[in-house]
Amino acid sequence: MISRRTVSGVLAVGLAATAGAVVPGGTASAAGAGGPGGTTRQRTTAAGATRRPGRRVRNVVLVHGAYADGSSWSDVTERLQSAGMNVTAVQNPLTSLADDVAATERALALQDGPTVLAAHSWGGTVISQAGLAPNVTGLVYVAARAPMAGEDYTALAGRFPTPPANAQLVESGGFKQLSREGFLDDFANGVPRRRALALYAAQGRIADSLFPGSTTTAAAWQHLPTWYAVSKNDRTTAPELERFLAARMGATTIELAAGHLSIVTHPDDIARLILQAADHPA
């Protein structure tokens, strides 16, 4: 059984993710350890990420959520690439769970070795299903869903406070999207206005049937080491639900003073969490 422990607080920008490192506002996770057998020499890039020649996993597949597309990961992608990672951002069709899982599985099939699979929001449902691919070594959830196999996620979420974004959906032609107000104030709270408007323009519309037909048949997080980033100021997914999901899976967890789009507002912290997963011993 792989040992995991919870990390509270925001990881500091520019610090290498080494085992036992002291981090202002929090404690470094054992998942950030370097390779076994001593200290690994590191080089810190301009973006603050750490380039580690002996990194165990060099491939990362990033899965976006509803009301977004792969570009929502762009700031995290740049930092991971600066750290020497091979990064692939999936473009989900958002038409059904099966379609999104298939898109992720195609991306995983293109990887040349062990791969960390990371997801934001709805993407957590996708990687919970697709994460059973044999080359996946770890799962990173960012303000993300993480259902049990066969679980009624809507019923589960109903046990927690209803976030404001849920009241801001607009339906047209069999697809839904967030209203401008809902996107800017609730989905992208904390994102600078100009950036939020650009993200709104690229918003991924979801099929009406996406969430009702999203029951998974697997829960990959029950079989792999996991990491979770909770967004404490989330207005799209209840932070209380995020904490519940992270605790249920036994994930190494950080909490960020962020809205739902921590991948945009806190890319250094998210990139560092993914690099911890890449460095985690088998």
C-alpha positions, -999 to 999 in steps of 0.1 A, spaced: 0 0 0 14 34 -10 16 58 19 1 92 14 -4 122 36 -22 154 34 -5 187 27 -23 219 38 -15 253 25 -1 269 -7 32 256 -20 56 285 -25 66 296 -60 102 289 -70 110 263 -44 122 229 -56 98 200 -47 123 180 -26 115 157 2 114 174 36 117 209 21 102 236 43 74 255 25 60 288 38 24 283 47 25 245 45 45 213 48 62 196 19 47 163 9 66 130 8 52 127 -28 77 154 -37 108 133 -30 136 130 -54 149 97 -67 159 70 -42 194 67 -29 203 103 -21 200 139 -33 193 145 -70 209 175 -86 184 199 -99 182 230 -120 154 256 -115 140 271 -146 130 307 -150 93 298 -144 102 284 -110 97 247 -120 124 222 -113 142 204 -142 153 171 -128 174 149 -152 164 117 -133 127 123 -132 108 90 -130 79 99 -153 83 124 -181 49 123 -197 18 142 -186 -17 142 -201 -39 171 -190 -77 167 -192 -99 198 -191 -134 201 -176 -168 214 -187 -171 250 -200 -134 250 -209 -110 236 -235 -74 224 -235 -61 260 -235 -72 264 -199 -41 244 -190 -17 266 -210 0 283 -180 5 249 -163 17 234 -196 44 260 -200 58 253 -165 58 216 -170 75 219 -203 101 242 -187 107 214 -162 114 190 -191 81 172 -192 64 160 -224 29 175 -221 -3 166 -240 -35 186 -234 -67 167 -244 -95 184 -263 -127 169 -249 -157 169 -271 -179 172 -240 -207 152 -258 -207 122 -235 -185 105 -209 -176 78 -235 -165 103 -260 -144 122 -235 -128 90 -222 -120 79 -258 -103 113 -264 -82 108 -233 -74 72 -242 -62 83 -276 -38 108 -260 -26 82 -235 -19 57 -264 5 83 -280 27 85 -249 61 68 -251 62 55 -215 49 60 -179 24 89 -177 8 111 -151 -28 118 -158 -42 151 -145 -77 166 -146 -96 197 -138 -133 198 -128 -154 174 -149 -122 159 -162 -119 141 -129 -147 118 -140 -129 112 -172 -96 102 -157 -113 81 -130 -125 59 -160 -95 63 -184 -69 61 -157 -68 23 -158 -47 25 -189 -15 5 -182 9 34 -187 -8 56 -161 13 59 -129 -6 85 -109 -37 107 -110 -38 144 -101 -72 160 -95 -77 198 -95 -110 210 -81 -122 178 -98 -149 152 -96 -138 117 -85 -168 93 -85 -169 58 -74 -177 32 -100 -215 33 -106 -220 62 -82 -247 88 -87 -225 118 -86 -254 143 -87 -269 127 -56 -235 128 -39 -230 165 -48 -265 172 -35 -252 164 1 -230 195 -1 -237 233 -5 -249 242 -40 -224 266 -56 -237 297 -74 -225 287 -109 -252 260 -110 -278 287 -114 -261 303 -144 -265 277 -171 -280 286 -205 -294 259 -228 -296 261 -266 -299 234 -292 -292 205 -269 -261 221 -254 -255 241 -222 -230 269 -214 -225 293 -186 -239 328 -189 -214 356 -192 -221 366 -156 -219 331 -143 -186 324 -161 -169 356 -150 -182 358 -115 -185 322 -105 -165 299 -128 -135 323 -133 -136 342 -100 -101 353 -91 -90 353 -128 -79 388 -141 -108 402 -161 -92 403 -195 -80 367 -192 -115 356 -179 -131 372 -210 -107 353 -233 -116 321 -215 -153 328 -218 -149 332 -256 -134 297 -257 -159 282 -234 -166 245 -241 -204 240 -244 -216 207 -230 -242 183 -243 -274 183 -223 -268 146 -217 -232 149 -205 -238 149 -168 -269 127 -165 -252 100 -186 -218 101 -168 -219 71 -146 -185 55 -145 -177 17 -145 -143 21 -129 -126 42 -102 -89 43 -112 -81 63 -81 -87 31 -60 -57 15 -77 -32 44 -82 -15 70 -60 -35 103 -62 -30 140 -56 -57 166 -51 -58 204 -52 -87 219 -33 -99 254 -43 -110 271 -11 -129 299 -29 -146 277 -55 -180 289 -67 -185 260 -92 -178 229 -71 -183 231 -34 -149 231 -16 -166 208 10 -172 183 -17 -137 186 -30 -123 179 5 -146 149 9 -134 135 -25 -98 140 -16 -101 124 18 -121 94 4 -94 86 -21 -66 91 4 -50 117 -18 -20 138 -11 -38 172 -8 -31 209 -10 -56 237 -5 -53 269 -25 -69 303 -19 -83 301 -54 -116 299 -73 -125 270 -96 -98 279 -121 -67 274 -100 -50 260 -131 -51 296 -143 -46 316 -111 -21 292 -94 -2 275 -122 31 272 -102 13 253 -74 -5 230 -98 26 223 -119 45 215 -88 18 191 -76 20 173 -110 58 171 -107 54 155 -73 33 129 -90 59 125 -117 87 120 -91 67 96 -69 84 62 -65 67 32 -80 
